[in-house]
Amino acid sequence: MCTQNSLQKFYQDKQRIFLQCNTCKLISVPTENQLSPADEKAQYDKHQNNPEDIGYRKFLSRVFDPLLKQISRNSLGLDFGCGPGPTICHMANEHGIKVCNYDLYYFNQPELLERQYDFITMTEVIEHIADPKLLFVKLDTLLKREGLLAIMTKRVMDIQAFSNWHYKNDPTHICFYSIKTFEWIALKLEWRLEVIDKDVIFLHKDNH
């Protein structure tokens, strides 16, 4: 995340090695342990998410319900990494709020990344991104002043929990965040961090 050459081994299993940065505390998987784009998409194609799935809506409500309390009806949002079955856009539309869908594999509309938004959602996305620094630089340009970035991702606790963590076993999960990493990001970008739930955080672009 910070591009400092200060990585050290955090954990290793039979499949992959996990490295941690001494500066930003991000845990990542080396390039040689990452899937090719084709193999990565093949994993995503197995997902069966759709807006009619009550269980999936309930899952997304953990980020959407608190977000709804902080945005207005005339807000414009972007669901970054919406996947093959965009659902947040439908949930938002039911409240009169427009959300655009962007996904590298399923809704690749680069023109959407040339606009600005009042809020951006990333639900179970950030852990798949190989270059988080580049991502956050882009997100900073996409968010309007006073904008809000809503992130859902399971967070790293400690090495003991990590060793038994099912989340690390997904081959498409290549970056893992802790509160310390999000605090570092907020400080670096001059954003405000708000911890919503065990796997939901908001970053507010209201300091500059």
Secondary structure, DSSP 8 states (H G I E B T S, - for coil): ----S-EEEEEE-SS-EEEEETTT--EE--GGGS--HHHHHHHHTT----TT-HHHHHHHHHHHHHHHTTS-TT-EEEEET--SS--HHHHHHTTT-EEEEEBTTTB--GGGGGS-EEEEEEES-GGG-S-HHHHHHHHHHHEEEEEEEEEE--B---HHHHHT-GGGG-TT--EEB-HHHHHHHHHHHT-EEEEEETTEEEEEE---
